[in-house]
Amino acid sequence: MASSSNKAFKALADPTRREILSLLRRGEMTAGDLAERFDMTKPTMSHHFAVLKEADLLTSRRDGQQIWYGLNTTVVQDLMAWAMDLIRGNGEKPIQETPKEEAK
């Protein structure tokens, strides 16, 4: 999961990409519908879509000349499970420091 999660965290580091994912929570949207919500050039939006797809956070399908994007919830769930394991410590006891020997 290391390589795929690194790509996902890189993708999530950008606020525009987080907003794209947030919009897709409601369901699939076309590339054009998504692009209308941002004040960016088409190549810039295309780059954001490519980064999200590379991280496997987006699904896409072509319908004629339209590209529809959707949220890949499986990857998002995997990331959330990892984060929850990190927070909970995955059931492991925290590492305790060994007492230092007294100076003699």
C-alpha positions as CSV (number, residue, x, y, z in Angstrom):
1,M,0.0,0.0,0.0
2,A,3.0,2.3,0.4
3,S,3.3,3.4,-3.2
4,S,-0.4,3.8,-3.8
5,S,-1.0,5.6,-0.5
6,N,1.9,8.0,-1.2
7,K,0.2,8.9,-4.5
8,A,-3.1,9.3,-2.7
9,F,-1.6,11.6,-0.1
10,K,0.2,13.6,-2.7
11,A,-3.1,14.0,-4.6
12,L,-5.0,15.0,-1.4
13,A,-2.3,17.6,-0.6
14,D,-3.8,20.0,-3.1
15,P,-7.0,21.9,-2.1
16,T,-8.4,21.9,-5.6
17,R,-8.2,18.2,-5.8
18,R,-9.8,17.8,-2.4
19,E,-12.6,20.1,-3.6
20,I,-13.0,17.9,-6.8
21,L,-13.4,14.8,-4.6
22,S,-15.9,16.7,-2.3
23,L,-18.0,17.5,-5.4
24,L,-18.0,13.9,-6.5
25,R,-19.3,12.7,-3.1
26,R,-22.8,13.5,-4.5
27,G,-22.2,11.3,-7.6
28,E,-20.6,11.3,-11.0
29,M,-20.0,14.5,-12.9
30,T,-18.6,15.3,-16.3
31,A,-15.2,16.8,-16.7
32,G,-16.9,20.0,-18.1
33,D,-19.3,20.2,-15.1
34,L,-16.4,19.9,-12.7
35,A,-14.3,22.4,-14.7
36,E,-17.1,25.0,-14.6
37,R,-16.7,25.2,-10.8
38,F,-13.1,26.3,-10.9
39,D,-11.4,29.3,-12.4
40,M,-8.7,27.3,-14.2
41,T,-7.6,26.5,-17.7
42,K,-8.6,23.1,-19.2
43,P,-5.0,21.8,-19.1
44,T,-4.8,22.6,-15.4
45,M,-8.0,20.8,-14.7
46,S,-6.8,17.9,-16.8
47,H,-3.6,17.7,-14.7
48,H,-5.7,17.6,-11.5
49,F,-7.8,14.8,-13.0
50,A,-4.7,12.9,-14.0
51,V,-3.1,13.1,-10.6
52,L,-6.4,11.9,-8.9
53,K,-6.7,9.1,-11.4
54,E,-3.0,8.1,-10.9
55,A,-3.7,7.9,-7.2
56,D,-6.8,5.7,-8.0
57,L,-9.0,8.2,-6.2
58,L,-11.2,8.8,-9.4
59,T,-13.0,6.5,-11.7
60,S,-13.7,7.6,-15.2
61,R,-15.8,6.5,-18.1
62,R,-16.3,7.9,-21.6
63,D,-19.9,8.4,-22.9
64,G,-19.6,9.8,-26.4
65,Q,-17.5,12.9,-26.1
66,Q,-18.1,13.3,-22.4
67,I,-15.9,12.0,-19.7
68,W,-17.6,11.2,-16.5
69,Y,-15.7,11.1,-13.2
70,G,-16.7,9.4,-10.0
71,L,-15.2,8.9,-6.6
72,N,-13.4,5.6,-6.0
73,T,-14.7,5.0,-2.6
74,T,-12.6,1.8,-2.1
75,V,-9.4,3.7,-2.1
76,V,-10.8,6.4,0.2
77,Q,-12.0,3.7,2.6
78,D,-8.6,2.1,2.6
79,L,-7.0,5.5,3.4
80,M,-9.5,6.1,6.2
81,A,-8.8,2.6,7.6
82,W,-5.1,3.3,7.6
83,A,-5.6,6.6,9.3
84,M,-7.9,5.1,12.0
85,D,-5.3,2.4,12.6
86,L,-2.7,5.1,13.0
87,I,-4.8,7.0,15.5
88,R,-5.8,3.9,17.5
89,G,-2.3,2.5,17.4
90,N,-3.7,-0.7,15.8
91,G,-4.1,-2.3,19.2
92,E,-0.4,-2.2,19.9
93,K,0.9,-0.8,23.2
94,P,2.9,2.4,22.9
95,I,6.6,1.9,23.1
96,Q,7.8,2.8,26.6
97,E,11.1,4.2,27.3
98,T,13.4,2.1,29.3
99,P,14.6,3.8,32.5
100,K,18.0,5.3,32.3
101,E,20.7,3.9,34.6
102,E,21.6,6.1,37.4
103,A,25.1,7.6,37.1
104,K,27.6,5.9,39.4
